[in-house]
Amino acid sequence: IILMMINLIVPQFTVDPLFAKNVIYFFGHTIINATIYMAVTAVYELLPQYTGRTWKSSRVFVAAWTGSTVMVLVIFPHHLMMDFAMPQWAAIMAQILSYTNSFPVLVVTGFGALAIVHRSGIRWDVVSGLLFLAMFGWMAGVVPAVVDATIVVNSVMHNTLWVPGHFHFYLLLGLIPMILAFMYYMANMKAAHTDRWAVLAYLVSGLGFVLMFLYAGRHSVPRRWAEHLPEWILYGRIASVFAVFVLLVTVFLVIRFLAGLSRQVSTND
């Protein structure tokens, strides 16, 4: 962005367009993954407290995370497979590593979460429920990403709503529940029945929202269009209803958190 701003001020200074495009996509893909890679530490720290089991680090765990961290930095060309100017080797690398990168996360984190929860007598409340929901959102959100990273699929679906469906799945049902769970934990709140119902409502409405994106993408509804054809409008209207419920539930949980935090501060004073 800085280089392009310099180009606007000093037109004689030029940047290779393909290089600029790759750097922009590298930044965007990296920063969006960094958010959930950092937030998942809340799952590693908090879920064992509810199961009474330790989530041990091991050589396999460290190797998986190291491999995933490296691969997630270099797989961004799977967003550029339709760019005819991209080198062929970059597209091939993006497809292979997009598949490979999924396994460390799915096996180590997903299997690890299931292993410490299975027959643990876990105390299910808002925090533990949101943490487990986050694991589902992260794991399931990877699947449509891998599908889209397949070149033969990417060529017909990448510019559709399938892609927003993928990253909304990843973030709305993965990242946000991690953050909400950590907020509730920090406020040291005792969940009411309304909070538990709110978690269920968040799951249903969030899932309905992202599945409408994926369904619309499956039917070739394009993304980044200012106006849609009449036959595409229904998908957006249904998704909008789910989006309203997601927003309402999220606002409710945030208000509950702020109220709990205020009570905790008053008690400490």
C-alpha positions, 0 to 999 in steps of 0.5 A, a space after each residue: 500500500 505504501 509503495 502504491 501511495 508513493 506511485 500516486 505521488 511520484 508516478 515515475 516510481 513504478 511497482 510491478 503490478 503482479 508483485 503488488 497484487 501478490 504482496 497485498 494478498 499475502 498480507 490479507 491472507 496472513 493477517 486473517 489467519 493470524 487472528 484465529 491462530 492467536 485466539 485459539 490459545 484461549 481454547 488450549 488454556 481454558 478447555 482443560 480447566 473445564 475437563 480437568 485434563 491437561 493439554 500437553 505439548 509434545 513434539 508432534 504438537 510443536 511440529 504440526 504447529 510449525 508446519 502449519 504456520 509456515 504453510 499458511 504464509 505461502 498458500 495465499 496464491 490459491 486466491 490467484 489461481 484465476 490470474 493468467 499472469 501467475 506462474 504455473 508453479 505458484 498455482 500448483 504449490 497453492 493447491 498442494 499446500 492448501 490440502 497439506 496445511 489442513 491436516 496439522 490443524 484438523 488432527 492436532 487441534 481438532 483431535 486434541 479437543 475431542 480427546 480431552 472432552 471425551 468422557 471427561 465429565 466436562 462442565 458445560 456452560 457458556 465458556 466451555 460451550 463457546 470453546 467447543 463451538 469454536 473448534 467446530 467452526 474452525 475445523 468445519 470452516 477449513 473444508 470449503 476452503 480446501 474445496 475452493 483451493 482445488 484448481 478445477 473447482 476454483 476456476 468456476 467457484 472462486 468468484 462466487 459467494 462460496 468464498 465469503 461462505 468459507 471465511 465467514 464460517 472460519 471467523 463467525 463460528 471459529 474466531 468470534 466464539 473464542 473471543 466471546 468465551 474468553 470475555 465470559 471467562 475474564 468476567 468470571 460470570 455464572 451463566 444463566 439459562 438465557 446465556 446457554 440459549 444464546 449460545 445455541 441461538 448463535 450456533 443456529 443463526 451463524 450456521 444458517 448464515 454461512 450455509 446460505 453463502 455456500 449454497 449461493 456459491 454452489 449455484 454460481 451467485 457471484 461475489 463483489 457485485 453491486 447489484 444482483 439479478 432477481 433470481 439471486 435476491 432470495 439467497 441474500 434475503 434469507 442470509 440477512 435474516 440469519 445475520 440479524 439474529 447473529 447480531 442480536 445474540 452477539 450484542 446480548 452476549 456482549 451486554 451480559 459480559 459488560 454487566 458481569 465485568 462491572 459487577 466484578 469491578 464493583 466487588 473488587 473495589 
